[in-house]
């Protein structure tokens, strides 16, 4: 990086910090100007972070090229490569933890793979979280989609991102990833579920950490069972002790002290997915999109299974998203309508 760039960036910072509004305060600005200043400064912050990511990606690229050249010279990669120390260098430069520096490094390298994503981030239209989410989609779908299809997906993602929050964007991207290549999405699901496991780590002071990687639908069932047991056993406990009650419920359920209560999991599925004529994603409220094969499996029976879980099928029109059928008869119509609306629109 030339000194002229560094001088330009430093001059821009000095100019902003020395502006009369910064030095004397914003008390005389009208309300509209104050609100506009918040938005402009946010975009400026996004731009600065994007340019910094560009610089980090260049540092990483140079380290990688150095390692490749050295490996070509001696015929193998040595036990320690230059690139592996880039994160440590960033942590020193930024006075941050190695974990924080590693996150910035990963984000920079990932987003640098898409010029359009970087351009949108650099212009201040999106922030780093959104840029990273879109870039992740690029990595997930890049091997199964053509360049033209990938460009369309990214363009649509950028348009959606400018008017929605980062969590909304991630959910939208997950649906688009499944819809873009349903077969690949189903393969990824099966591979990911092959990694399921439980880890117990003993800590100090008489507590241990239990961590599990589970199929999402199974995790949703567990979540609802724990919530229900915790609510029923709360008694006069304050709400802030619900986490304790969920932990107690987990132990009681696993050790057989209590039986799991019946719970229901809703599956919002377009009718053409249910009939097998479409592989568009379905939806589980509180979880997000799922693949069509999994949806067809879950949306079939509506009676209690061996785990006392009812999967309630909410069938929608694929063109409009309007609810056309609800496979459930045991609740009052008003409650049924409320659940249907919440499941379809996420709010009532």
C-alpha positions as CSV (number, residue, x, y, z in Angstrom):
1,X,0.0,0.0,0.0
2,X,1.5,3.3,-1.0
3,X,2.0,6.1,1.5
4,X,-0.4,8.3,-0.6
5,X,-3.3,6.0,0.3
6,X,-2.4,6.0,4.0
7,X,-2.1,9.8,3.9
8,X,-5.4,10.0,2.2
9,X,-7.1,7.8,4.8
10,X,-5.5,9.7,7.7
11,X,-6.5,13.1,6.2
12,X,-10.1,11.9,5.8
13,X,-10.1,10.9,9.5
14,X,-8.6,14.2,10.6
15,X,-11.1,16.1,8.5
16,X,-14.0,14.3,10.0
17,X,-12.8,14.7,13.6
18,X,-12.0,18.4,13.1
19,X,-15.4,19.2,11.6
20,X,-17.3,21.9,13.5
21,X,-20.2,19.6,14.4
22,X,-17.8,17.1,16.0
23,X,-15.8,19.7,17.9
24,X,-18.7,21.9,19.1
25,X,-21.6,19.3,19.3
26,X,-24.7,18.6,17.3
27,X,-27.1,20.6,19.5
28,X,-28.0,23.1,16.7
29,X,-28.7,20.5,14.0
30,X,-32.4,19.9,13.3
31,X,-33.9,16.4,13.8
32,X,-33.8,15.4,10.2
33,X,-30.2,16.3,9.9
34,X,-29.3,14.3,13.0
35,X,-31.1,11.2,11.6
36,X,-29.4,11.6,8.3
37,X,-26.0,11.9,10.0
38,X,-26.6,8.6,11.7
39,X,-27.3,6.9,8.4
40,X,-24.3,8.6,6.6
41,X,-21.9,7.7,9.4
42,X,-23.1,4.1,9.4
43,X,-22.4,3.8,5.6
44,X,-19.0,5.4,6.2
45,X,-18.3,2.8,8.9
46,X,-19.2,0.0,6.5
47,X,-17.0,1.5,3.8
48,X,-14.0,1.7,6.1
49,X,-14.5,-1.9,7.3
50,X,-14.8,-3.1,3.7
51,X,-11.6,-1.3,2.7
52,X,-9.8,-2.8,5.7
53,X,-11.1,-6.3,4.6
54,X,-9.6,-5.6,1.2
55,X,-6.2,-4.9,2.8
56,X,-6.4,-8.0,5.0
57,X,-7.3,-10.2,1.9
58,X,-4.3,-8.8,0.1
59,X,-2.0,-9.6,3.1
60,X,-3.4,-13.1,3.2
61,X,-3.0,-13.5,-0.6
62,X,0.6,-12.4,-0.5
63,X,1.4,-14.9,2.3
64,X,-0.4,-17.7,0.4
65,X,1.6,-16.9,-2.8
66,X,4.8,-16.9,-0.8
67,X,4.0,-20.3,0.6
68,X,3.1,-21.7,-2.8
69,X,6.3,-20.4,-4.3
70,X,8.4,-21.8,-1.5
71,X,6.6,-25.2,-1.8
72,X,7.3,-25.2,-5.5
73,X,11.0,-24.5,-4.9
74,X,11.6,-27.2,-2.3
75,X,8.9,-29.6,-3.5
76,X,6.7,-29.6,-0.4
77,X,4.9,-27.4,2.1
78,X,6.9,-27.0,5.3
79,X,5.6,-27.6,8.8
80,X,5.0,-23.8,9.2
81,X,3.7,-21.6,6.5
82,X,3.7,-17.8,6.3
83,X,-0.1,-17.6,6.0
84,X,-0.7,-19.3,9.3
85,X,0.9,-16.4,11.2
86,X,-1.2,-13.7,9.4
87,X,-3.9,-13.9,12.1
88,X,-1.3,-13.4,14.9
89,X,0.0,-10.4,13.1
90,X,-3.5,-8.9,12.7
91,X,-4.2,-9.5,16.4
92,X,-1.0,-7.5,17.2
93,X,-1.8,-4.7,14.7
94,X,-5.4,-4.3,16.0
95,X,-4.7,-4.9,19.7
96,X,-7.3,-7.6,19.7
97,X,-7.6,-11.2,20.7
98,X,-6.6,-13.9,18.3
99,X,-10.2,-15.1,18.1
100,X,-11.4,-11.6,17.0
101,X,-8.5,-11.3,14.5
102,X,-9.3,-14.7,13.1
103,X,-12.9,-13.7,12.5
104,X,-11.8,-10.6,10.6
105,X,-9.4,-12.7,8.6
106,X,-12.0,-15.3,7.6
107,X,-14.5,-12.6,6.7
108,X,-12.0,-10.8,4.5
109,X,-10.9,-13.9,2.7
110,X,-14.4,-15.1,2.2
111,X,-15.9,-11.9,0.9
112,X,-13.0,-11.2,-1.4
113,X,-14.1,-14.0,-3.6
114,X,-17.0,-12.0,-4.9
115,X,-16.3,-8.6,-6.5
116,X,-19.9,-7.6,-6.5
117,X,-20.3,-8.3,-2.8
118,X,-17.2,-6.4,-2.0
119,X,-18.3,-3.5,-4.1
120,X,-21.6,-3.3,-2.3
121,X,-19.9,-3.5,1.1
122,X,-17.3,-0.9,0.0
123,X,-20.0,1.5,-1.1
124,X,-21.6,1.3,2.3
125,X,-24.9,-0.3,1.1
126,X,-24.4,-3.4,3.3
127,X,-22.4,-4.2,6.4
128,X,-19.9,-6.9,7.1
129,X,-22.4,-9.4,8.5
130,X,-24.5,-9.2,5.4
131,X,-21.5,-9.3,3.1
132,X,-20.2,-12.4,4.9
133,X,-23.7,-14.1,4.7
134,X,-23.9,-13.5,0.9
135,X,-20.3,-14.6,0.4
136,X,-21.1,-17.8,2.4
137,X,-23.9,-18.5,-0.1
138,X,-21.4,-18.0,-2.9
139,X,-19.2,-20.7,-1.3
140,X,-22.1,-23.1,-0.7
141,X,-23.7,-22.8,-4.1
142,X,-20.6,-22.0,-6.2
143,X,-19.8,-25.6,-7.1
144,X,-23.3,-26.5,-8.3
145,X,-24.5,-23.4,-10.1
146,X,-23.2,-21.8,-13.3
147,X,-21.6,-18.5,-13.1
148,X,-24.7,-16.8,-14.6
149,X,-26.9,-18.5,-12.0
150,X,-24.5,-17.5,-9.2
151,X,-24.4,-13.9,-10.4
152,X,-28.3,-13.7,-10.4
153,X,-28.4,-15.2,-6.9
154,X,-25.8,-12.6,-5.6
155,X,-27.6,-9.7,-7.3
156,X,-30.9,-10.7,-5.8
157,X,-29.2,-11.2,-2.4
158,X,-27.8,-7.7,-2.5
159,X,-31.1,-6.2,-3.4
160,X,-32.8,-8.0,-0.6
161,X,-30.0,-7.1,1.9
162,X,-30.3,-3.4,1.5
163,X,-33.9,-3.4,3.0
164,X,-33.7,-6.2,5.5
165,X,-31.8,-7.1,8.7
166,X,-28.9,-9.6,8.7
167,X,-30.9,-12.4,10.4
168,X,-33.7,-11.9,7.8
169,X,-31.1,-12.0,5.0
170,X,-29.6,-15.3,6.4
171,X,-33.1,-17.0,6.4
172,X,-33.8,-15.7,2.9
173,X,-30.4,-17.0,1.7
174,X,-31.0,-20.4,3.2
175,X,-34.3,-20.7,1.3
176,X,-32.6,-19.6,-1.9
177,X,-29.7,-22.0,-1.4
178,X,-32.2,-24.9,-1.2
179,X,-34.3,-23.7,-4.1
180,X,-31.2,-23.1,-6.3
181,X,-30.2,-26.7,-6.2
182,X,-32.5,-29.0,-4.1
183,X,-30.6,-32.1,-4.7
184,X,-27.3,-30.5,-3.5
185,X,-29.1,-29.1,-0.5
186,X,-30.4,-32.5,0.4
187,X,-26.9,-34.0,0.1
188,X,-25.5,-31.3,2.3
189,X,-28.1,-32.0,4.9
190,X,-27.3,-35.7,4.9
191,X,-23.6,-35.1,5.2
192,X,-24.1,-32.6,8.0
193,X,-26.3,-35.0,9.9
194,X,-23.6,-37.6,9.6
195,X,-21.5,-35.3,11.9
196,X,-23.9,-35.4,14.8
197,X,-22.4,-36.0,18.2
198,X,-22.5,-35.1,21.9
199,X,-19.6,-33.6,23.8
200,X,-19.3,-33.3,27.6
201,X,-16.6,-31.1,29.0
202,X,-16.0,-31.0,32.8
203,X,-15.4,-27.5,34.2
204,X,-14.6,-26.1,37.6
205,X,-16.8,-25.6,40.6
206,X,-19.0,-28.6,40.1
207,X,-20.4,-27.9,36.7
208,X,-19.9,-29.4,33.3
209,X,-20.7,-28.4,29.7
210,X,-22.9,-30.6,27.5
211,X,-22.8,-29.8,23.9
212,X,-24.5,-31.6,21.0
213,X,-24.7,-31.3,17.2
214,X,-28.1,-32.6,16.2
215,X,-30.4,-32.7,13.2
216,X,-32.3,-29.4,13.3
217,X,-35.8,-31.0,13.6
218,X,-34.7,-33.1,16.5
219,X,-33.2,-30.1,18.2
220,X,-36.4,-28.2,17.7
221,X,-38.4,-31.1,19.3
222,X,-36.0,-31.1,22.3
223,X,-36.3,-27.3,22.6
224,X,-40.0,-27.5,22.8
225,X,-40.0,-30.3,25.3
226,X,-37.6,-28.5,27.6
227,X,-39.6,-25.3,27.3
228,X,-42.8,-27.1,28.2
229,X,-41.4,-29.0,31.1
230,X,-39.7,-25.8,32.4
231,X,-42.9,-23.8,32.2
232,X,-45.0,-26.5,33.9
233,X,-42.5,-26.9,36.8
234,X,-41.8,-23.3,37.2
235,X,-44.3,-22.7,40.0
236,X,-43.6,-19.4,41.6
237,X,-40.1,-19.1,40.2
238,X,-39.3,-15.8,38.5
239,X,-38.9,-15.8,34.8
240,X,-35.2,-15.3,34.9
241,X,-34.8,-18.8,36.4
242,X,-36.2,-20.5,33.3
243,X,-32.7,-21.3,32.1
244,X,-32.1,-23.2,35.3
245,X,-35.4,-25.0,34.9
246,X,-34.6,-26.1,31.4
247,X,-31.3,-27.5,32.6
248,X,-33.1,-29.4,35.4
249,X,-35.6,-30.6,32.8
250,X,-32.9,-32.0,30.6
251,X,-31.4,-34.0,33.4
252,X,-34.8,-35.3,34.6
253,X,-35.7,-36.3,31.1
254,X,-32.4,-38.1,30.3
255,X,-32.3,-39.9,33.6
256,X,-35.8,-41.1,33.2
257,X,-37.2,-39.2,36.3
258,X,-40.0,-37.8,34.1
259,X,-41.6,-38.7,30.8
260,X,-41.4,-36.2,27.9
261,X,-44.7,-34.4,27.4
262,X,-46.4,-34.4,24.0
263,X,-45.4,-31.4,21.8
264,X,-46.2,-30.3,18.3
265,X,-43.9,-29.1,15.6
266,X,-45.5,-27.2,12.6
267,X,-44.4,-27.8,9.1
268,X,-45.4,-25.2,6.5
269,X,-45.2,-26.9,3.1
270,X,-46.4,-25.8,-0.4
271,X,-49.0,-28.3,-1.7
272,X,-46.8,-29.1,-4.8
273,X,-44.0,-30.1,-2.5
274,X,-46.3,-32.3,-0.6
275,X,-47.4,-34.1,-3.8
276,X,-43.8,-34.5,-5.0
277,X,-44.1,-32.2,-8.1
278,X,-41.8,-29.6,-6.6
279,X,-38.6,-29.6,-4.6
280,X,-38.9,-26.0,-3.3
281,X,-38.0,-25.7,0.4
282,X,-40.6,-26.0,3.2
283,X,-40.5,-24.2,6.5
284,X,-40.5,-25.0,10.2
285,X,-41.5,-21.9,12.3
286,X,-38.7,-21.1,14.7
287,X,-36.2,-23.1,12.7
288,X,-36.2,-22.0,9.1
289,X,-36.2,-23.6,5.7
290,X,-35.9,-27.4,5.2
291,X,-35.5,-29.5,2.1
292,X,-38.5,-31.0,0.3
293,X,-37.6,-34.7,1.1
294,X,-37.4,-33.9,4.8
295,X,-40.6,-31.9,4.6
296,X,-42.5,-34.8,2.9
297,X,-41.3,-37.1,5.6
298,X,-42.4,-34.8,8.4
299,X,-45.6,-33.6,6.9
300,X,-47.1,-37.1,6.4
301,X,-48.8,-38.4,9.6
302,X,-50.4,-36.1,12.1
303,X,-50.8,-38.6,14.9
304,X,-48.4,-39.0,17.8
305,X,-45.3,-40.9,17.0
306,X,-43.1,-43.0,19.3
307,X,-41.6,-39.8,20.7
308,X,-45.0,-38.2,21.4
309,X,-44.4,-35.5,18.9
310,X,-47.1,-34.3,16.5
311,X,-46.0,-32.8,13.2
312,X,-48.8,-30.5,12.1
313,X,-49.0,-29.9,8.4
314,X,-49.8,-26.4,7.2
315,X,-50.3,-26.6,3.5
316,X,-49.9,-23.4,1.4
317,X,-50.6,-22.3,-2.1
318,X,-47.1,-22.3,-3.9
319,X,-48.0,-19.2,-5.9
320,X,-49.4,-17.0,-3.2
321,X,-48.3,-18.6,0.1
322,X,-51.9,-18.5,1.3
323,X,-52.8,-21.3,3.8
324,X,-55.0,-23.9,2.1
325,X,-55.2,-26.7,4.6
326,X,-54.3,-27.4,8.2
327,X,-54.0,-31.0,9.3
328,X,-55.2,-30.5,12.9
329,X,-58.6,-30.7,14.6
330,X,-58.0,-30.5,18.3
331,X,-57.7,-26.8,18.9
332,X,-60.2,-24.0,18.9
333,X,-60.5,-22.2,15.5
334,X,-59.1,-18.9,16.9
335,X,-56.0,-20.6,18.2
336,X,-55.6,-22.5,15.0
337,X,-55.8,-19.3,13.0
338,X,-53.3,-17.6,15.2
339,X,-50.8,-20.4,14.8
340,X,-51.3,-20.5,11.1
341,X,-50.7,-16.8,10.7
342,X,-47.7,-16.9,12.9
343,X,-46.2,-19.9,11.1
344,X,-46.7,-18.3,7.7
345,X,-45.8,-14.7,8.4
346,X,-43.6,-15.2,11.6
347,X,-45.8,-12.5,13.4
348,X,-49.5,-12.3,14.1
